[in-house]
Amino acid sequence: MKNNIKRKDNIKSVTLVIDAYDDRKLEIPLEVWQVDVICRMLGLSVDTANLDTYSMRSKEQVDEDMKMYYHILRNLHNKE
């Protein structure tokens, strides 16, 4: 029996693809929580209703966020 769950988006799966110059490909399936983490880190926003558009923060903005992230994590670990 097929499960007919109504979803608000049409995403079936997400895969990270590493495409090498020597024509090798590595496809890594991602779980929803992993995609959420990556999107938050990159400031990535995807139109999941129709997959027509996406936007992402600049490399400089992501670099600044990652500096702050690592600084906060380092401080938390030092306090423990």
PyMOL commands that set and color helices and strands:
alter all, ss='L'
color gray80, all
select helices_A, chain A and resi 32-42+59-79
alter helices_A, ss='H'
color red, helices_A
select strands_A, chain A and resi 14-19+25-30+45-46+54-55
alter strands_A, ss='S'
color yellow, strands_A
deselect
rebuild
show_as cartoon
